[in-house]
Amino acid sequence: MAGAGRVTDYLALLLPAWSSSTKPEGREAAEGLSDYAAYIAGGLADDLRRYLFRLEEGHYPGASARLPDL
C-alpha cells in the first residue's frame, strides 16, 4: 500500500516520547499507537480488500472468493 511506510515511520518517531510519558494517558496512547502500527503492517490490507469486494459485489466475500488487488 502506497504511503503505509510513511505512516509507520511517523508512528515510530512518536512512540519513544509517548512510551516514556510520566502520565498514564501518554503511556496508554503509546499502546494504541503500537497497536495501530501493527494493524497497518498486518491486517489493514486484507480488511481493505474485503471491503472493496463488498462494494463491488454487494456482500462480503466467502473463504474461497478472489479478493481485488489494492
C-alpha positions as CSV (number, residue, x, y, z in Angstrom):
1,M,0.0,0.0,0.0
2,A,1.4,3.3,-1.0
3,G,2.1,5.6,1.9
4,A,1.9,2.9,4.6
5,G,5.6,3.1,5.2
6,R,5.4,6.9,5.7
7,V,2.7,6.5,8.3
8,T,4.5,3.7,10.2
9,D,7.8,5.7,10.1
10,Y,6.0,8.7,11.7
11,L,4.4,6.4,14.3
12,A,7.8,5.0,15.2
13,L,9.1,8.6,15.7
14,L,6.2,9.3,18.2
15,L,6.4,6.1,20.1
16,P,9.5,6.7,22.3
17,A,8.2,10.0,23.6
18,W,4.7,8.7,24.3
19,S,6.1,5.4,25.9
20,S,8.2,7.3,28.3
21,S,5.5,9.7,29.4
22,T,5.0,10.2,33.1
23,K,1.3,10.5,32.5
24,P,-0.8,7.3,32.3
25,E,-2.8,8.6,29.3
26,G,0.5,9.1,27.4
27,R,1.5,5.5,28.0
28,E,-2.0,4.4,27.1
29,A,-1.7,6.4,23.9
30,A,1.6,4.7,23.1
31,E,-0.1,1.3,23.5
32,G,-2.8,2.4,21.0
33,L,-0.1,3.8,18.7
34,S,1.7,0.5,18.7
35,D,-1.5,-1.5,18.1
36,Y,-2.3,0.8,15.1
37,A,1.1,0.4,13.6
38,A,0.7,-3.4,13.9
39,Y,-2.7,-3.2,12.2
40,I,-1.2,-1.2,9.3
41,A,1.5,-3.8,8.9
42,G,-0.6,-6.9,9.4
43,G,-4.4,-6.6,8.8
44,L,-5.3,-3.4,7.1
45,A,-4.6,-4.5,3.5
46,D,-6.8,-7.6,3.9
47,D,-9.6,-5.6,5.5
48,L,-9.5,-3.1,2.7
49,R,-9.5,-5.8,0.1
50,R,-12.6,-7.5,1.7
51,Y,-14.3,-4.1,1.9
52,L,-13.6,-3.4,-1.8
53,F,-15.1,-6.8,-2.6
54,R,-18.2,-5.9,-0.7
55,L,-18.5,-2.6,-2.5
56,E,-18.2,-4.3,-5.9
57,E,-20.3,-7.4,-5.2
58,G,-22.8,-6.2,-2.6
59,H,-21.7,-8.8,0.0
60,Y,-18.6,-9.7,1.9
61,P,-16.5,-12.5,0.4
62,G,-16.6,-16.1,1.4
63,A,-13.5,-18.1,2.2
64,S,-12.8,-19.0,-1.4
65,A,-13.5,-15.6,-3.0
66,R,-10.8,-13.9,-5.1
67,L,-10.2,-10.5,-3.5
68,P,-9.3,-7.4,-5.5
69,D,-5.8,-6.0,-5.6
70,L,-5.0,-2.8,-3.9
